[in-house]
Amino acid sequence: MPKYKIAWLPGDGVGKDVMEAAKIVLIKTGLDAEYIPGDIGWEFWCKEGNPLPDRTIELLKNTDCCLFGAITSKPKEEAEAELDTSLKDKGYVYSSPIVRLRQEFNLRTNLRPCKAYPGNPLNYKDGIDLVVFRENTEDLYSGVEFHPLPKEVMEVLLKNHKKMKKFSTTPLEDIAVSLRIVTRKASQNIVRDAFEYARENKRKSVTVVEKPNVIRETSGLIVREARKIAKEYLEIKFYEANIDAICMWLLKNPFDYDVLVTSNMFGDIVSDLCAQLVGGLGFASSGNIGDDYAVFEPTHGSAPKYAGQYKVNPIAMILAVKLMLDWLGEKEKAERLENAVAMVVKEGKVKTYDMGGKNSSLEVAEEIAKRLSR
């Protein structure tokens, strides 16, 4: 019987391509695992009105962790237009399956390493090595939204907040509201995870990235909790930065930063910026980590125009496998895999189009697998 059961969710578009590439590398690592396929993505939204079927949730509950490829996601009106005719006007509303996975399994921590491997022609500067900790279940991604704004909600807001008077004469159908929900517990968890990671990996600093001078209550809560927790880790330098300023400073002085920690939306934004510093989304892996379960994925989308062409860079997906191996405690396999990736990037002989090469996703994976065997 295999040591691990791993849910296998390729999803849509190039998600299938990069997962096939990942399988080549996984086999070569020698990981003792069974890979159990599951349904997720646009196909199931269109056919069933649910991009994350309940059967897939149940499948995940019976596995140790999950590898996930990519999904197609579209705005509300476009999603409704592509539903099967038998499902239209039945009240189905599209919501992101990966966001639902994070909430269903309380995958509260999103870990996004951004490392510039030597030899990558896309690096902003060699030697950049950043890690972003993004709170994964709250903030504007909580999904608590209103449009049009219900009358009773408007009445409560008018009664309890004087700044709502500005909107008192605006028709309710002309108001859309998305709630930024931040809790003390989630703020403590993500900040502590960042500091623990810094301590374990001998990182020099943790920077909390928010906007408390404007978003006073939600960003303020996160920053206040970060200040308290920082006092427990005196060997690690603690900095604070506003989200707009950090986007400038990371471009100007990327070596001044080490571990960044922030809320859901800001984390989504700043981690993509950090990814571009080290070669783009083709190198950006991600771990969605909870207390008992985790989902590992590349951070890129499904890129439908490239689906089935095996054109896109699979290294982000392969580095997601590395994160999974670390999480499973397979440290030696994880280290060997990262070393193999670094060797292939440094040699620069086998590379996908984004790096100026002509090799396929599978050829890159095969080259990394060869290095693993050495």
C-alpha positions as CSV (number, residue, x, y, z in Angstrom):
1,M,0.0,0.0,0.0
2,P,1.5,3.4,-1.0
3,K,2.7,5.7,1.8
4,Y,0.8,8.7,0.5
5,K,-2.5,9.3,-1.2
6,I,-2.4,12.5,-3.3
7,A,-5.4,14.1,-4.9
8,W,-4.6,14.9,-8.6
9,L,-6.6,17.9,-10.0
10,P,-5.2,19.1,-13.3
11,G,-8.1,21.5,-13.9
12,D,-8.3,23.4,-17.2
13,G,-6.1,24.4,-20.1
14,V,-2.4,24.3,-19.5
15,G,-3.1,22.9,-16.0
16,K,-3.3,19.5,-17.7
17,D,0.0,20.1,-19.6
18,V,2.0,21.1,-16.5
19,M,0.6,18.4,-14.3
20,E,1.7,15.8,-16.9
21,A,5.1,17.3,-16.8
22,A,5.0,17.2,-13.0
23,K,4.2,13.4,-13.1
24,I,7.5,12.8,-15.0
25,V,9.5,14.4,-12.2
26,L,7.4,12.8,-9.4
27,I,8.1,9.3,-10.7
28,K,11.8,10.0,-10.8
29,T,11.8,11.3,-7.2
30,G,10.7,7.8,-6.1
31,L,7.9,9.1,-3.9
32,D,5.8,6.2,-2.7
33,A,2.4,7.6,-3.6
34,E,-0.9,6.9,-5.2
35,Y,-2.3,9.8,-7.3
36,I,-6.1,10.0,-7.3
37,P,-7.7,12.0,-10.1
38,G,-10.6,14.4,-9.3
39,D,-12.9,16.8,-11.1
40,I,-12.5,20.6,-11.0
41,G,-12.8,23.5,-13.3
42,W,-14.7,25.2,-16.1
43,E,-16.0,22.0,-17.7
44,F,-17.9,21.1,-14.6
45,W,-19.3,24.6,-14.1
46,C,-20.7,24.4,-17.7
47,K,-22.1,20.9,-17.4
48,E,-23.1,20.8,-13.7
49,G,-23.2,24.4,-12.4
50,N,-20.5,23.6,-9.9
51,P,-16.7,24.0,-10.8
52,L,-15.9,22.1,-7.6
53,P,-18.3,19.1,-7.4
54,D,-19.1,17.7,-3.9
55,R,-17.5,14.4,-5.0
56,T,-14.2,16.1,-5.3
57,I,-14.5,17.6,-1.8
58,E,-15.1,14.0,-0.5
59,L,-12.1,12.7,-2.5
60,L,-9.8,15.3,-0.9
61,K,-11.0,14.3,2.5
62,N,-9.6,10.9,1.9
63,T,-6.1,12.0,0.8
64,D,-3.0,13.4,2.4
65,C,-2.7,16.5,0.2
66,C,-3.5,17.7,-3.2
67,L,-1.6,18.8,-6.4
68,F,-3.6,21.3,-8.5
69,G,-2.9,22.6,-12.0
70,A,-4.9,25.6,-13.1
71,I,-8.5,26.7,-13.8
72,T,-10.4,29.0,-16.1
73,S,-12.3,31.7,-14.2
74,K,-14.6,34.3,-15.8
75,P,-16.8,37.2,-14.6
76,K,-20.3,36.6,-13.5
77,E,-22.2,37.4,-16.7
78,E,-19.7,35.5,-18.9
79,A,-19.9,32.5,-16.6
80,E,-23.7,32.4,-16.7
81,A,-23.7,32.6,-20.5
82,E,-21.6,29.5,-20.8
83,L,-23.8,27.3,-18.6
84,D,-25.6,24.4,-20.2
85,T,-29.0,25.5,-21.4
86,S,-30.7,23.1,-19.0
87,L,-29.0,25.0,-16.1
88,K,-29.7,28.6,-17.1
89,D,-32.0,30.7,-15.0
90,K,-31.8,28.1,-12.2
91,G,-29.9,30.4,-9.7
92,Y,-26.4,29.0,-10.3
93,V,-23.7,31.6,-9.5
94,Y,-20.1,31.0,-10.4
95,S,-17.5,31.2,-7.6
96,S,-13.8,30.3,-7.8
97,P,-13.2,26.7,-6.9
98,I,-9.7,27.3,-5.5
99,V,-11.1,30.0,-3.2
100,R,-13.7,27.5,-2.1
101,L,-11.0,24.9,-1.5
102,R,-9.1,27.3,0.7
103,Q,-12.2,28.0,2.8
104,E,-13.6,24.4,2.9
105,F,-10.3,23.0,4.3
106,N,-9.3,26.2,6.1
107,L,-6.1,26.4,4.1
108,R,-5.3,29.6,6.0
109,T,-1.7,30.1,4.9
110,N,-0.6,30.8,1.3
111,L,3.1,30.3,1.0
112,R,4.7,31.8,-2.2
113,P,8.5,31.5,-2.6
114,C,10.1,33.8,-5.2
115,K,13.7,32.8,-5.9
116,A,15.9,33.9,-8.8
117,Y,17.8,30.8,-10.0
118,P,21.2,31.7,-11.5
119,G,21.3,31.6,-15.3
120,N,17.6,32.6,-15.8
121,P,17.6,35.3,-18.4
122,L,14.3,36.6,-17.0
123,N,15.7,37.4,-13.6
124,Y,15.4,41.0,-12.6
125,K,18.5,40.6,-10.5
126,D,20.3,37.3,-9.6
127,G,20.2,36.5,-5.9
128,I,16.7,37.6,-5.2
129,D,15.1,35.3,-2.7
130,L,11.8,36.4,-1.3
131,V,9.0,34.5,0.4
132,V,5.4,35.9,0.6
133,F,3.0,34.8,3.3
134,R,-0.5,35.6,2.3
135,E,-3.6,35.1,4.5
136,N,-5.7,32.8,2.5
137,T,-9.3,32.7,3.7
138,E,-10.5,36.3,4.6
139,D,-10.3,39.8,3.3
140,L,-12.1,40.8,0.1
141,Y,-11.9,37.1,-1.0
142,S,-14.4,36.1,1.8
143,G,-17.1,36.4,-0.9
144,V,-19.5,38.5,1.2
145,E,-20.8,40.9,-1.4
146,F,-24.0,42.8,-2.3
147,H,-25.4,44.1,-5.5
148,P,-27.8,45.7,-5.5
149,L,-27.3,46.7,-1.9
150,P,-30.3,45.4,0.2
151,K,-32.4,48.1,1.8
152,E,-31.9,46.7,5.3
153,V,-28.2,46.6,4.9
154,M,-28.2,50.2,3.8
155,E,-30.3,51.2,6.8
156,V,-27.8,49.6,9.2
157,L,-24.9,51.3,7.5
158,L,-26.5,54.7,7.6
159,K,-27.3,54.3,11.2
160,N,-23.9,53.2,12.3
161,H,-21.5,55.1,10.0
162,K,-21.7,58.8,9.3
163,K,-19.6,58.4,6.1
164,M,-22.4,56.5,4.5
165,K,-24.4,59.7,4.3
166,K,-22.5,60.4,1.1
167,F,-24.4,57.5,-0.5
168,S,-27.8,58.0,1.0
169,T,-29.3,59.4,-2.2
170,T,-27.7,56.9,-4.5
171,P,-30.2,54.2,-5.8
172,L,-29.6,50.9,-4.2
173,E,-29.2,49.2,-7.6
174,D,-26.3,51.5,-8.3
175,I,-24.3,50.4,-5.2
176,A,-22.1,47.3,-5.0
177,V,-20.5,46.4,-1.7
178,S,-17.7,43.9,-1.0
179,L,-16.8,43.4,2.6
180,R,-13.1,43.3,3.7
181,I,-13.3,40.9,6.6
182,V,-10.3,40.5,8.8
183,T,-10.2,38.7,12.1
184,R,-7.7,38.9,14.9
185,K,-7.1,35.1,14.9
186,A,-6.4,34.9,11.2
187,S,-4.1,37.9,11.5
188,Q,-2.2,36.2,14.3
189,N,-1.9,32.9,12.5
190,I,-0.5,34.3,9.3
191,V,2.0,36.6,11.0
192,R,3.2,33.8,13.3
193,D,3.5,31.4,10.4
194,A,5.8,34.0,8.7
195,F,8.0,34.4,11.8
196,E,8.2,30.7,12.4
197,Y,9.3,30.2,8.8
198,A,11.9,32.9,9.2
199,R,13.2,31.3,12.4
200,E,13.3,27.8,11.0
201,N,15.0,28.9,7.7
202,K,17.3,31.4,9.3
203,R,15.8,34.4,7.5
204,K,16.8,37.8,8.6
205,S,13.6,39.9,8.5
206,V,9.8,39.9,8.3
207,T,8.0,42.8,6.7
208,V,4.3,43.3,7.3
209,V,2.7,44.8,4.2
210,E,-0.6,46.7,4.7
211,K,-2.2,50.1,4.4
212,P,-3.2,51.1,8.0
213,N,-3.0,54.9,7.3
214,V,-6.1,54.6,5.1
215,I,-7.7,51.2,5.8
216,R,-7.5,51.9,9.5
217,E,-9.5,49.1,11.0
218,T,-8.7,46.0,9.0
219,S,-5.1,46.8,8.0
220,G,-4.7,48.4,11.5
221,L,-5.7,45.2,13.2
222,I,-3.1,43.1,11.2
223,V,-0.3,45.6,11.9
224,R,-1.1,45.8,15.6
225,E,-1.0,42.0,15.9
226,A,2.2,41.8,14.0
227,R,3.9,44.3,16.3
228,K,2.9,42.1,19.3
229,I,4.1,38.9,17.8
230,A,7.4,40.4,16.5
231,K,8.4,40.9,20.2
232,E,8.6,37.1,20.5
233,Y,11.2,36.9,17.7
234,L,13.8,39.4,18.7
235,E,16.5,37.8,16.6
236,I,14.5,38.6,13.4
237,K,14.2,42.2,12.2
238,F,10.7,43.5,11.8
239,Y,9.6,46.1,9.3
240,E,6.3,47.7,8.2
241,A,5.5,48.9,4.7
242,N,2.5,50.2,2.9
243,I,1.3,48.1,0.0
244,D,1.9,50.9,-2.6
245,A,5.3,51.7,-1.3
246,I,6.5,48.1,-1.2
247,C,5.8,47.7,-4.9
248,M,8.2,50.6,-5.6
249,W,10.8,49.5,-3.0
250,L,10.9,45.9,-4.2
251,L,11.8,47.1,-7.7
252,K,14.4,49.6,-6.3
253,N,15.9,47.5,-3.5
254,P,14.8,43.8,-3.7
255,F,17.7,42.6,-1.5
256,D,16.4,44.7,1.4
257,Y,13.5,42.3,2.0
258,D,13.3,38.6,3.0
259,V,9.9,37.4,4.2
260,L,6.8,39.5,3.5
261,V,3.5,38.9,5.3
262,T,0.1,40.4,4.4
263,S,-3.6,40.0,3.9
264,N,-5.3,38.1,1.0
265,M,-5.8,40.7,-1.7
266,F,-2.5,42.5,-1.0
267,G,-0.7,39.2,-0.9
268,D,-2.2,38.3,-4.3
269,I,-0.9,41.5,-5.8
270,V,2.6,41.7,-4.2
271,S,3.4,38.0,-4.8
272,D,2.8,38.4,-8.6
273,L,5.2,41.4,-8.5
274,C,7.8,39.3,-6.7
275,A,7.2,36.5,-9.2
276,Q,8.1,38.8,-12.0
277,L,11.4,39.7,-10.3
278,V,12.5,36.1,-10.6
279,G,11.3,35.2,-14.1
280,G,7.5,35.5,-14.1
281,L,4.7,33.2,-13.3
282,G,6.5,30.3,-15.0
283,F,8.6,30.1,-11.8
284,A,5.9,31.0,-9.2
285,S,4.8,28.1,-7.0
286,S,2.3,28.2,-4.2
287,G,1.3,26.2,-1.1
288,N,-2.2,26.5,0.4
289,I,-1.6,25.2,3.9
290,G,-3.9,24.4,6.8
291,D,-3.4,22.5,10.0
292,D,-4.3,19.1,8.5
293,Y,-4.3,19.5,4.7
294,A,-2.6,21.3,1.9
295,V,-3.1,22.1,-1.8
296,F,0.0,22.9,-3.9
297,E,-0.2,24.7,-7.3
298,P,1.5,27.0,-9.7
299,T,0.2,30.6,-9.5
300,H,-0.4,31.0,-13.2
301,G,-3.8,30.7,-14.9
302,S,-5.1,28.2,-17.4
303,A,-3.9,30.0,-20.6
304,P,-6.5,28.4,-22.8
305,K,-4.8,29.5,-26.0
306,Y,-1.8,27.3,-25.2
307,A,-3.9,24.3,-23.9
308,G,-2.6,21.0,-25.2
309,Q,0.5,22.5,-26.9
310,Y,2.9,21.7,-24.0
311,K,4.3,25.1,-24.5
312,V,4.2,26.8,-21.1
313,N,7.0,26.6,-18.5
314,P,6.3,23.7,-16.1
315,I,8.9,24.8,-13.5
316,A,6.3,26.6,-11.4
317,M,4.3,23.4,-11.2
318,I,7.5,21.4,-10.5
319,L,8.4,23.8,-7.7
320,A,4.9,23.3,-6.3
321,V,5.8,19.6,-6.1
322,K,9.0,20.6,-4.2
323,L,6.8,22.5,-1.7
324,M,4.6,19.4,-1.3
325,L,7.6,17.2,-0.6
326,D,8.7,19.6,2.0
327,W,5.3,19.6,3.6
328,L,5.2,15.8,3.6
329,G,8.5,15.7,5.4
330,E,10.3,14.4,2.4
331,K,13.1,17.0,2.8
332,E,15.8,15.1,1.0
333,K,13.6,14.6,-2.1
334,A,12.6,18.2,-2.0
335,E,16.2,19.4,-1.9
336,R,17.3,17.1,-4.7
337,L,14.4,18.3,-6.8
338,E,15.2,22.0,-6.3
339,N,18.8,21.3,-7.1
340,A,17.8,19.6,-10.3
341,V,15.7,22.6,-11.3
342,A,18.5,25.0,-10.5
343,M,21.0,22.9,-12.6
344,V,18.7,22.9,-15.7
345,V,18.0,26.6,-15.4
346,K,21.7,27.4,-15.0
347,E,22.8,25.3,-18.0
348,G,20.1,27.0,-20.1
349,K,20.2,24.3,-22.8
350,V,16.6,23.0,-22.4
351,K,14.0,25.8,-21.9
352,T,10.6,26.9,-22.9
353,Y,9.6,29.8,-25.1
354,D,9.4,32.3,-22.2
355,M,13.1,31.8,-21.6
356,G,14.0,32.2,-25.2
357,G,14.0,28.4,-25.9
358,K,12.0,26.0,-28.1
359,N,11.6,23.1,-25.8
360,S,8.2,21.7,-24.7
361,S,6.9,21.4,-21.1
362,L,7.6,17.7,-21.2
363,E,11.1,18.1,-22.4
364,V,11.9,20.5,-19.6
365,A,10.4,18.0,-17.1
366,E,12.4,15.1,-18.6
367,E,15.7,17.1,-18.4
368,I,15.0,17.9,-14.7
369,A,14.2,14.2,-14.1
370,K,17.6,13.3,-15.7
371,R,19.3,15.5,-13.2
372,L,17.4,13.9,-10.4
373,S,18.8,10.5,-11.4
374,R,22.3,11.8,-10.9
